[in-house]
Amino acid sequence: MTAPRRILIVRLSAIGDVIVTTPVSRALRQAFPAAYVAWVVEPRAADVLRDNPFLDEVIPWERTRGGLRLRELLQITRVLRDRSFDTVIDCQGLLRSAVLGRLSGARCLIGNVPAREQAHRLYTVRVARSQSDLSSRQRCLDLLRPLGIESTDRRMVVPVTDAARAEATSLLAQSGLDTGAPYTCLVPATTWPQKHWVEDRWGELAARIAAETRSHPVLLGGPGDAALARRVCARAGDRCLDLTGRTSLTTAAAVLAGARCTVAVDTGLMHLSVATGTPTVGLCGASWFHGFEDYERFALVREDLPCSPCLHHPTCDGRFDCMRALSVDRVLHAAAALLEEHGGG
């Protein structure tokens, strides 16, 4: 296959999935230093790519949720065709991402087989998914094999800029944290209710972190998580700091990067914490945890139930038994072991 000159990465969403895909950008740049490498992504996830040194361009695509609209497709088609891509790597594997690859006009469209929604029918080069290595990061890197790239460098690429660090420092200070004081990030919410831990346990965890580790609990999340965060802080006492809804993704990355440790459910900020190198405890039940078992400086806490992972189809009538089985003691033990292993205890 001829070496590509103009490459498009397609991974539109979600935030965590975009972060997981970032090793592809490094591998492409190392293999083809003179190539033009762009990434098309939905705006809400674009910030994690803005400072990626291996990309020449980030192309935000604002689309209406729930389907493909002709007007939106025509707009993005003009944008993509203006750039004359010769190679597209579809790291998402859905119909909409494969359609974008086709609309770009590139002759080479690489994707996994099988793919959901019959997306693989649109690919010109099909790469079989590994049956032995379930890593989400490695699956994306394996898509580069038809280009002659054999990479196992799974490190995620989310640089934290000096400006973001300054913003994080200022925000923490405004919230009452003394400069240099240790803190632990807690991320209690995501969009799937079956991924949530028992709410009361977040309050107990925050209180015990403050009392037993002399580290301030700092809550992170989006604006929609504010009510939950207030309840957690009320249970935890006055040492709990609430930054929920007050950070951009870049500022959140800087806050996470400065933390002693992060405890999170499976959401974008969990993956972002790992990407910044912070020791991270992931609380998982419904999630396809196999995809991130290989994370660095990471402890997976989950209950091995026959129904887990259930993904979007819980069978426990709303009890979420897999998450309810996780005790505060178990989470604290995982965090302590992780910190001891990595010199942060």
C-alpha positions as CSV (number, residue, x, y, z in Angstrom):
1,M,0.0,0.0,0.0
2,T,1.3,3.5,-0.9
3,A,2.3,5.6,2.1
4,P,-0.6,8.0,2.9
5,R,-0.1,11.7,2.6
6,R,-3.4,13.1,4.0
7,I,-5.0,11.0,6.8
8,L,-8.3,11.4,8.6
9,I,-9.0,9.8,11.9
10,V,-12.8,9.3,12.6
11,R,-13.8,9.0,16.2
12,L,-16.7,11.3,16.9
13,S,-17.6,10.5,20.5
14,A,-17.8,9.9,23.4
15,I,-15.2,11.8,25.4
16,G,-13.7,8.6,26.9
17,D,-13.7,6.9,23.6
18,V,-11.9,9.8,21.9
19,I,-9.3,9.7,24.7
20,V,-8.8,6.0,24.2
21,T,-8.2,6.5,20.5
22,T,-5.4,9.1,20.9
23,P,-2.5,6.6,20.7
24,V,-3.4,6.3,17.0
25,S,-2.3,9.9,16.5
26,R,1.2,9.3,17.9
27,A,1.7,6.1,15.9
28,L,0.6,7.8,12.6
29,R,2.9,10.8,13.2
30,Q,5.9,8.6,14.0
31,A,5.3,6.4,10.9
32,F,4.5,9.3,8.5
33,P,6.1,12.5,9.9
34,A,5.4,14.5,6.7
35,A,1.7,13.4,6.4
36,Y,-1.2,15.7,7.1
37,V,-3.2,14.2,10.0
38,A,-6.6,15.4,10.9
39,W,-9.4,14.2,13.3
40,V,-13.1,14.7,12.9
41,V,-15.0,14.8,16.2
42,E,-18.1,16.1,17.8
43,P,-17.6,19.5,19.5
44,R,-18.2,18.3,23.1
45,A,-15.2,16.0,22.8
46,A,-13.0,18.2,20.7
47,D,-11.2,19.9,23.7
48,V,-9.3,16.8,24.5
49,L,-7.7,17.0,21.1
50,R,-6.9,20.7,20.9
51,D,-3.3,20.5,22.2
52,N,-2.4,17.1,20.6
53,P,1.0,17.7,19.1
54,F,0.6,14.8,16.6
55,L,-2.4,16.4,14.8
56,D,-2.4,19.1,12.2
57,E,-6.1,19.8,12.5
58,V,-9.2,19.0,14.6
59,I,-12.4,19.2,12.6
60,P,-15.5,19.6,14.8
61,W,-18.7,18.2,13.4
62,E,-21.9,19.5,15.0
63,R,-24.7,17.1,14.2
64,T,-28.3,16.6,15.4
65,R,-28.7,13.7,17.7
66,G,-30.7,10.8,16.6
67,G,-29.8,10.3,13.0
68,L,-28.0,11.6,9.9
69,R,-29.4,14.8,8.4
70,L,-28.8,15.5,4.7
71,R,-27.9,19.2,5.3
72,E,-25.4,18.2,7.9
73,L,-23.9,15.5,5.7
74,L,-23.6,18.0,2.8
75,Q,-21.8,20.5,5.1
76,I,-19.3,18.0,6.4
77,T,-18.7,16.5,3.0
78,R,-17.6,19.9,1.7
79,V,-15.2,20.4,4.6
80,L,-13.7,16.9,4.2
81,R,-13.4,17.0,0.4
82,D,-11.6,20.4,0.6
83,R,-8.8,18.6,2.4
84,S,-8.3,15.8,-0.2
85,F,-7.8,12.9,2.2
86,D,-6.4,9.8,0.7
87,T,-6.8,7.6,3.8
88,V,-9.5,7.4,6.5
89,I,-9.2,5.3,9.7
90,D,-12.6,4.7,11.2
91,C,-11.9,4.0,14.9
92,Q,-15.6,4.3,15.8
93,G,-17.1,1.5,13.8
94,L,-20.6,2.8,13.4
95,L,-22.7,3.6,10.3
96,R,-22.3,7.4,10.7
97,S,-18.5,7.2,11.1
98,A,-18.2,4.9,8.0
99,V,-20.5,7.2,6.0
100,L,-18.2,10.1,6.8
101,G,-15.2,8.1,5.6
102,R,-17.0,7.5,2.3
103,L,-18.1,11.1,2.0
104,S,-14.5,12.3,2.4
105,G,-13.7,10.9,-1.0
106,A,-10.6,9.0,0.3
107,R,-9.8,5.9,-1.7
108,C,-8.7,3.9,1.4
109,L,-11.2,3.5,4.2
110,I,-10.0,1.2,7.0
111,G,-12.2,-0.2,9.7
112,N,-12.9,-3.3,11.8
113,V,-14.9,-6.3,10.8
114,P,-17.4,-7.1,12.1
115,A,-18.7,-3.6,12.8
116,R,-22.0,-2.5,14.2
117,E,-24.9,-1.3,12.0
118,Q,-23.2,-3.2,9.0
119,A,-20.6,-0.3,8.8
120,H,-18.0,-2.7,7.6
121,R,-19.8,-2.9,4.2
122,L,-18.5,0.6,3.5
123,Y,-14.8,-0.2,4.2
124,T,-12.3,-0.7,1.5
125,V,-9.8,-2.4,3.9
126,R,-11.2,-4.6,6.7
127,V,-9.2,-5.5,9.8
128,A,-10.5,-8.4,12.0
129,R,-10.8,-7.7,15.7
130,S,-8.4,-9.5,17.9
131,Q,-10.1,-12.3,19.9
132,S,-7.2,-12.5,22.4
133,D,-6.4,-8.9,23.2
134,L,-9.6,-7.0,24.2
135,S,-7.8,-3.7,24.8
136,S,-9.8,-0.8,23.2
137,R,-6.6,1.1,22.7
138,Q,-4.9,-1.8,21.0
139,R,-7.9,-2.4,18.8
140,C,-7.5,1.1,17.4
141,L,-3.8,0.7,16.9
142,D,-4.4,-2.6,15.1
143,L,-6.3,-0.6,12.4
144,L,-3.0,0.8,11.3
145,R,-1.5,-2.6,10.3
146,P,-2.6,-2.2,6.7
147,L,-0.4,0.9,6.6
148,G,2.6,-1.1,7.8
149,I,2.3,0.2,11.4
150,E,2.8,-2.4,14.2
151,S,2.4,-0.4,17.4
152,T,1.8,-1.4,20.9
153,D,2.4,2.0,22.4
154,R,-0.9,2.5,24.2
155,R,-0.1,5.7,26.1
156,M,-3.0,8.1,25.6
157,V,-2.2,11.6,24.4
158,V,-3.8,14.4,26.3
159,P,-1.2,17.1,27.1
160,V,-1.9,19.5,30.0
161,T,-0.8,23.0,29.1
162,D,0.6,25.6,31.5
163,A,-2.4,27.7,30.9
164,A,-4.7,24.9,32.0
165,R,-2.6,24.2,35.1
166,A,-2.8,27.9,36.0
167,E,-6.6,27.9,35.6
168,A,-6.9,24.7,37.7
169,T,-4.7,26.2,40.5
170,S,-6.8,29.3,40.5
171,L,-10.0,27.4,40.7
172,L,-8.8,25.2,43.5
173,A,-7.6,28.2,45.4
174,Q,-11.0,30.0,45.0
175,S,-12.6,26.9,46.4
176,G,-10.5,27.1,49.5
177,L,-7.6,24.7,48.8
178,D,-4.3,25.9,50.0
179,T,-1.5,25.9,47.5
180,G,0.3,22.5,47.6
181,A,-2.3,20.8,49.7
182,P,-3.0,17.2,48.7
183,Y,-6.3,16.4,47.2
184,T,-8.2,13.4,45.8
185,C,-10.6,13.7,42.8
186,L,-13.9,12.0,43.0
187,V,-16.1,11.5,39.9
188,P,-19.4,10.1,41.0
189,A,-21.6,10.5,37.9
190,T,-22.0,9.6,34.3
191,T,-24.9,9.4,31.8
192,W,-25.8,5.7,32.5
193,P,-27.6,5.2,35.8
194,Q,-26.5,1.5,35.9
195,K,-22.8,2.8,36.0
196,H,-23.5,4.8,39.2
197,W,-22.3,3.7,42.6
198,V,-24.5,3.9,45.7
199,E,-24.9,7.6,46.4
200,D,-24.5,7.4,50.2
201,R,-21.1,5.6,49.8
202,W,-19.7,8.6,47.9
203,G,-20.4,10.8,51.0
204,E,-18.8,8.2,53.3
205,L,-15.8,7.8,51.0
206,A,-15.2,11.5,50.8
207,A,-15.5,11.9,54.6
208,R,-13.0,9.0,55.2
209,I,-10.6,10.3,52.6
210,A,-10.5,13.7,54.4
211,A,-10.2,12.1,57.9
212,E,-7.9,9.1,57.2
213,T,-5.6,10.3,54.4
214,R,-5.4,14.1,55.1
215,S,-6.3,14.7,51.5
216,H,-9.1,17.0,50.4
217,P,-11.9,15.3,48.4
218,V,-12.5,17.3,45.1
219,L,-15.6,16.5,43.2
220,L,-15.6,16.8,39.4
221,G,-18.4,16.4,36.8
222,G,-20.7,18.2,34.4
223,P,-23.4,20.8,35.2
224,G,-26.0,18.0,35.3
225,D,-24.2,16.4,38.2
226,A,-24.4,19.4,40.5
227,A,-27.3,18.2,42.7
228,L,-25.6,14.9,43.3
229,A,-22.3,16.6,44.1
230,R,-24.0,18.9,46.7
231,R,-25.5,15.9,48.4
232,V,-22.2,14.1,48.5
233,C,-20.5,17.2,50.0
234,A,-23.2,17.7,52.6
235,R,-22.5,14.2,53.8
236,A,-18.7,14.6,53.7
237,G,-18.3,17.8,55.6
238,D,-16.5,21.1,55.0
239,R,-13.3,19.6,53.6
240,C,-15.0,18.5,50.4
241,L,-14.6,20.8,47.5
242,D,-17.1,20.9,44.7
243,L,-15.9,21.8,41.2
244,T,-18.8,20.1,39.4
245,G,-19.8,22.1,36.3
246,R,-17.1,24.6,36.9
247,T,-14.3,23.2,34.6
248,S,-13.7,22.8,30.9
249,L,-12.3,19.5,29.8
250,T,-8.8,21.0,29.6
251,T,-9.1,22.5,33.1
252,A,-10.5,19.2,34.4
253,A,-7.5,17.5,33.0
254,A,-5.2,19.8,34.9
255,V,-7.1,19.3,38.1
256,L,-6.9,15.6,37.6
257,A,-3.2,15.8,36.8
258,G,-2.5,17.5,40.1
259,A,-4.4,15.0,42.2
260,R,-2.9,12.4,44.6
261,C,-5.5,9.9,43.2
262,T,-8.8,9.7,41.4
263,V,-11.8,7.5,42.2
264,A,-14.3,7.4,39.4
265,V,-17.2,5.5,37.8
266,D,-16.7,4.7,34.1
267,T,-17.0,8.1,32.5
268,G,-14.9,10.4,30.3
269,L,-13.1,11.9,33.4
270,M,-12.0,8.4,34.5
271,H,-10.2,7.9,31.2
272,L,-8.9,11.5,31.3
273,S,-7.4,10.9,34.7
274,V,-5.5,7.8,33.4
275,A,-4.3,9.8,30.4
276,T,-2.8,12.4,32.8
277,G,-0.9,9.8,34.7
278,T,-2.8,10.1,37.9
279,P,-3.3,6.8,39.9
280,T,-7.0,6.0,39.2
281,V,-9.5,3.7,40.8
282,G,-12.3,2.7,38.4
283,L,-15.6,1.5,39.8
284,C,-17.3,-0.7,37.2
285,G,-20.3,-2.9,36.8
286,A,-22.3,-2.4,33.6
287,S,-19.3,-1.3,31.6
288,W,-17.3,-3.3,29.0
289,F,-14.4,-3.3,31.5
290,H,-12.2,-5.6,29.3
291,G,-11.4,-2.6,27.1
292,F,-9.5,-0.8,29.8
293,E,-8.2,-3.5,32.0
294,D,-4.7,-2.8,30.6
295,Y,-4.6,0.8,31.8
296,E,-1.5,2.1,33.5
297,R,-1.5,3.2,37.2
298,F,-5.1,1.9,37.4
299,A,-7.1,-0.3,39.7
300,L,-10.3,-1.8,38.5
301,V,-12.9,-2.5,41.3
302,R,-15.8,-4.6,40.2
303,E,-17.9,-7.5,41.4
304,D,-17.7,-10.6,39.2
305,L,-21.4,-11.3,38.7
306,P,-22.9,-13.5,35.9
307,C,-24.9,-10.5,34.6
308,S,-21.9,-8.1,34.5
309,P,-21.2,-6.4,32.2
310,C,-24.8,-5.8,31.1
311,L,-24.0,-2.6,29.1
312,H,-27.3,-0.9,28.2
313,H,-29.5,-3.9,29.3
314,P,-29.5,-4.3,33.1
315,T,-31.5,-7.3,34.3
316,C,-31.6,-6.5,38.1
317,D,-34.7,-4.3,38.1
318,G,-32.8,-1.2,39.0
319,R,-31.0,-2.6,42.0
320,F,-27.6,-2.5,40.2
321,D,-26.3,-5.3,42.3
322,C,-22.8,-5.1,40.8
323,M,-22.3,-1.6,42.1
324,R,-24.1,-2.1,45.4
325,A,-21.6,-5.0,46.1
326,L,-18.7,-2.5,46.2
327,S,-18.0,-1.3,49.8
328,V,-16.2,1.8,50.8
329,D,-13.5,-0.3,52.5
330,R,-12.9,-2.1,49.3
331,V,-12.5,1.1,47.3
332,L,-10.2,2.7,49.9
333,H,-8.1,-0.5,50.0
334,A,-7.7,-0.4,46.2
335,A,-6.7,3.3,46.3
336,A,-4.1,2.7,49.1
337,A,-2.6,-0.3,47.3
338,L,-2.4,1.7,44.1
339,L,-0.7,4.7,45.8
340,E,1.8,2.4,47.6
341,E,2.7,0.7,44.3
342,H,3.3,4.0,42.6
343,G,5.0,5.9,45.5
344,G,2.1,8.1,46.4
345,G,1.0,6.6,49.7
